[in-house]
Amino acid sequence: CGDGDAETGKLYHTFRGHATEIVCLSFDPHGRLVATGSMDNTAKLWDVETGKEVHTLLGHTAEIVSLNFNTSGNTIITGSFDHTVKIWDVRSGSCINTLNGHHGEISSTEFNYEGNNCISGSIDRTCKIWDVASGRCIQTLRGHNDEILDVGYNATGNKLVTASADGTSRVYNSMTGACQAILIGHEGEISKVCFNPQGSKILTASSDKTARLWDVDTGDLIQILEGHTDEIFSCAFNYEGDTIITGSKDNTCRIWKC
């Protein structure tokens, strides 16, 4: 492990322990732990201050491609190519629940704000809403005609959004499971989707080289962000929601004002 800090850009720690590439990671809400998910079928928890491994989360039988902490930081969710989602206790590193029901690889996962529910998207073209405590599937959301590549909750957890290889995103009421809007306009698959912090807008990133901004309530297109010369794989809002960043296969990131 090396030492340093973010202000100077000096290396602080190097986490070594996974057998193959790391494909997803996340800080816990308190900034004390980092979780990493790997193609070696494991997730690991690391202490940020010491750089030491805290737990190895064992149980998946295929690659882990998604992981998220809940807002309190005491639980973590992992999604795997083994078609399952697992809920883990952060303190002990033990598996609390295995969520079975998808018929294809998991692409994305997320907790709602309260942490009592979580969602998972799959290449089986469905998004599922789960009760974290019991592991029971509450809703199965259908409508996409190709793989679901990303899912996300808004800040209050009453709405969720899906992104699909069919080139559309769908906005659902997370309480009823009703589809409230279909975001149509991209000319390629949508690989990433997110709400702004206020929950009034949705941002999508697509292989058609554009990112698009949408009105949550009406589903209307607000703005097309054009300029990348290849597929856009990632997008995010800043904390205030007035700035967007996109990352592309063209080897560039772009900052946009919205």
N, C-alpha and C positions, 0 to 999 in steps of 0.2 A: 504494500500500500504506500502511496505517496501522500504528502501533506501539502495543503494550500487552501485557497478559498475562491469564491465566485467573484469577489470584487477585483482581485488581481488576475484572475484567469489561470492561476497556478493549480496544478493537479493536487487534489486533496486525498482521494482514495482510488484505488483500482480494485474492483471486486473480481476475484477469481474463484471458480468453483464449478461453473456449468461446463458440461462436456461438449456442447455444441453452441451454435449461435443463439444470442438473446434477441427476441423479437418484440417484446413488450416490457414496459416498466412503469413504475409509479411511485411517487412519494406518498407517505401517509399524510393525513391532514395536519399533523403537528410538525412534520419535517424531521422526525427522529428516525424513521425507518424508510428503506427503499425496498420495493418488491420487484423482482425480475422474473420473467417467464421465458422459457427456452424450448428449443427444438429437441432437447434431451428429455422431454416429458415432465420436467419438474419446474416448480417455482421456488424461489428462495427469498428470504427476508434478511436484510442487512442492516446493521447499526450504522447510521450516518457518521456519528462521532468517532467511533472506534474503527470502522471499516470491517468489522468482523461479521461473519455469517451468524444469524440468530436461529433460523429454522430452514430446513428443506421440506417443502410441501410435496409429499409423495402420494401417488394414487392414480393420476392420469396415465393412460396407456398410449397416448400420442401427444404431439406437439401442443404446447400451451401458447395461444396466440392472442389472448386478451386477459387482462387482470385489472381490478379496481378495488380500492379501499372504500368502505362506507364512510360517512361524514364524521363519525366518532373515532374511526381508526382502529376499532377493535375487531373488525371482521374484514375479510378479503374474499373476492370472488375471482374464479379463474374459468376461462372457457377454452376448450380443447378440440383438436381434430378427432378425438375419440367420441364425439357427439354428445359429451356431457359437460355440465357446469358444476363446479364444486364450490361450496362455501366453507371457509376456514376460520378458525379462531386464531387471531394474531398472537395472543399471549402464549398459547401452548403449541401452535403449529399443527393442531389436529383438525381433521375434516369434520365439520358439523353436519353437512348434508351433501348428497350427490343428487343433482337435478337431472333426471332422465326423461326423455320424451322427444327430443329432436331426432330426425332421421338423416342427418347429415352433419358435416363439420360445423363447429361453432365459429363464428367470425368476430363477434363482439358481445360485450357484456357491460352492464352498468347497474349500480344501486340507485334507488330513488333517494331523495334528501333524508327522509326519516330512517332509511335503512331497513324498513320492514319488508319491502318488495325489491325485486331486481328484474331486469330484462335480459334476454339473450336473443341474438340474431343468428341465423344459420343459413347454410347453402341449401337447406331444404325448403327455402322460400318463406319461412314463417318466422315470426317474432313471438316469444313466449314471455308472459308475465308470471313471476313466481312469488310465492310466500316464502320468505327466507327462513322463518322459524320451523315450518313444517316440511318445506321442500315441495309443497303442492303447486301444481300448475294452475294458476287462476284463470288465465286467458291465453288462447292461441290466436294470434292475429294473422289473417291471411289476406291476400289480394295481389301481392307481387307475383309476376310470372317468370322471375329469375332469382338468382341467389341474393340474399340480404347480406350486405357487406358491412353495414354499420348501424348502430342504434344509439339513441340517447334520450334522456329525460330533460324536461325543462327544470328550472330551479325549484319549483314548488312540487313537482312530481305528478301533477294532474294531467300532463300531456307527455307524449313520447313521439319520437320521429324515427323512421327507418330510411335507409338508403339502399338501393338495389342495383344489381347489374342490368336490370331492365330499363335503366335510365330515368327512373322516377323515385321520388321520396313520398312517404305517406305520413300524415300527422294523425295520431290516434288519441282519443280520450282514454287515459290509462285506467279510469274507474269503470267505464262501461265497455271498453274495447271497440267503440264505434270509430270508424274512419271519418275524420272531420275535413280533411283536405288531401288532394293528390297534387304534388308539385311536378308539373309536366313542362318540359322545354329543353332539357339536356339532350344532346345527340350522341351520348355514350354513357357507359356505366357510371354510377355515382359511388365513389369509394369512401367518402367521408361526409358526415353531416353533423351539425351542432346547432343548438339554440344560442342566441345571445343571452347575456346575464339577466336581462329584463324579461326574457321569454316572449318578446314580441316579434322577433325575426328568426329565420332559419337560414343557415349558410350551408351550401352544398358544393362539393368539389368533384370534378368529373374528368373522365378520359377524353372529353371533347375539347380539352385545353382551357375551359372556363370554370370559374366559380360563380355561383349565383346566390343572390339575396332575395328572400321570400317573406311575405307577410304571413304570420302564423294563422291569424283568424280567417283570412280570405283565401289563402293559398296563391295570391297574386304575386307575380314576379316584380320585384322592386328594382333590381339592378343586375346587370351582367358585368362581371369583372374579367376583362379580356386583356391579354398581353403575353401570357405564357405561350411557349412554342411547342409544348408537349403535354402529356397527361398531368393532371393535378391529383396528387395522392393525399394531401393533408391540408387542413384549414382550421383556423381557430380565431375567436374573438379575444381581445384584451379584457381586463377586468371591468373596465367602464363600458365596454360594448361599442365604442366608437371607432375602433381600429381592428382591421382584419389582417391576418397573415396567411399566405398560401405557400405550399411547397410542391415543386413540380419535378417531373422526370427530366426537364430541361436544365437541371442542376442549379436552379435559382429559387430563392424565396422572394416573395413580393409583399410589401406592406401597402394596405389600402385604407383610405378613410371612408367611413360610411355614415 
